[in-house]
C-alpha cells in the first residue's frame, strides 16, 4: 500500500472516529446526568407576602435574580403554607403533614414545652438514608434545645437561629430592654448556633444586618463542599420577619426604605446561590424551591410586605395569611417560563422530593401529595384539588375545593380594624367574628363577596369534605378530637 493511500484511509478513519465521539457523547452524557441523584435546595422565607416579589407585582424595589428564577422555572399562583404561623408551617414543610396532625401549633418560644417529635420523619432524614449530605442554614423553630435541634432531625450541619429573630430582649427601637415589666425582657439572649453549640449572640440591629450575608456564605460553602455528592440544603432565612435589617452594602440603596433594602439583599442572596450552582456545574440537575412560611405580618406597616390584594395576612386563615409565592426551577425537568395555577402546598414537597430522589415515604401517615406531574407541566394533572385551613391550636377555619372556599364561624385576627405600626413598631391587634361564607377564589381572590345563597350545593359539598377532615384531624370549633393525630415531643425546661 502506498503511503498516500494509507494516509488518506487513516484520515477517513480518524474523521469517522471523531464523528462518532461527538455525535454520541452528548447522549451518553445526558443519560449519565439523568441517572444522577438530583440535588435539592429549599429557600424558605419568613413572613414574605404573596405580593412581595417583583414577579408577583412587588414594587418599587427590584428582585432581578428571583425574576430570573421565575423565567427559568415555574411560578405557582395557588401555593399554600400549611398554616399562617412560624413553627406550625415549618413542621408541615419538613414532615409533609398538616401541623395539627403532629401536635405542633403556633410559634414556639424559648420556654415552650413542645417540639417536633423525633419520631416524625423529615425530608432530611429520608434523604440522608439515601446517601445525601443534609444541611440547614437559618431559622429552625421546631425545638429550642437538644435533643430537638436539626442535627437530631436528620441534618448533618446547621448554622442559624433556634427560633424567630424577634425573640430577644431588645425593644422595637433596637435598644436593650431594662424594664422587667416589658414582656420582651423575658427572652434570653438570641443565640447563633453552629451545630448544637452557640458560637455568638445576636445583640444589636447591626448584628441582625449580618444574618443574610452569614447565611449565604455558609450556604455557598455547603454547596461547594458537596458538589461531588447529592445534597439537600434547607435555607431558612430569618427575614422578612421583623426586626428587618440590611447590611451596609444594601442599606439605603433600594429607594424603597429599609423593607426594600432587605428584599434586594435577599434577592442578591438567591443570585449568589444560583451563581454558585452554575459555577460548580450543578444547575441543571438541582431542584430549587423558593417559597415562604406564611404571609406578611401586616401590623408592622412599612416593615411588612403585602398580599397583592389577598385578604388579611399572617396569623389568619384568609388567603393573605396562607397563599404564598412559590417558584421552582429544575432545568432537567421543569419547562422554563411556565406558570402553575393548580392548588399545591408546602406539605406536598416531602412526597414529591421522596419520589424524585427514590427514597421511601414516611412510615406514618402524611397529608402531602406528589406534585411531580405539575413540575413536568402535565396539563391534565391535578394531584391536589382540596386544602384545609387550620389555625390556632386545632380550629378548622375553612375548606377549599377547586375554585371554592367555604369559611366556618369563628373568631379571627384582623388587620382591618386597627392602625398599622411604623418603623419597626407594631400596631395594635384586633379580632373579628367570622360567619359561614362561600367565596369563589377564581373571580374573588380577595374574599369580599359571599355567594353561599347562590350555590347551596357547593356549601353542602365542602361541608362534607370538612367533616372528613374533622374526623381525621379534629376540630376544636366543633369539639371533635380527630382519629389521626399524633403527639408532639415534650420538652423538659429544667
Buried (B, 14 or more C-beta within 10 A) or exposed (E): EEEEEEEEEEEEEEEEEEEEEEEEEEEEEEEEEEEEBBBBBBBBBBBBBBBBBBBBEBEEBBBBBBBBBBEBBBBBBBBBBBBBBBBBBBBBBBBBBBBBBBBBBBBBBBEBEBBBBBEBBBBBBBBBEBEBBBBBBBBBBBBBEEEBBBBBBBBBBBBBBBBBBBBBBBBBEEEEBEEEEEEBBEBEEBBBBEBEEEEBEBBBBEBBBBBBBBBBBBBBBBBEEBBEEBBBBBBBBBBBBBBBBBBEEBBEBBEBBBBBBBBBBBBBBBBBBBEBBEEBEBBBBBBBBBBBBBBBBBBBBBBBBBBBEBBBBBBBBBBBBBBBBBBBBBBBBBEEEBEBEBBBBBBBBBBBBBEBBEBEBBEBEBBBBBBBBBBBBEEEBEBBEBBBBBBBEBBBBBBBBBBBBBBBEBEBBBBEEBEBBEEBBBBEEBEBEBEEBBBBBEEBBBBEEBBBEEBEEBBEBBEEBBBEBBBBBBBBBEEBEBEBBBEBBEBEEE
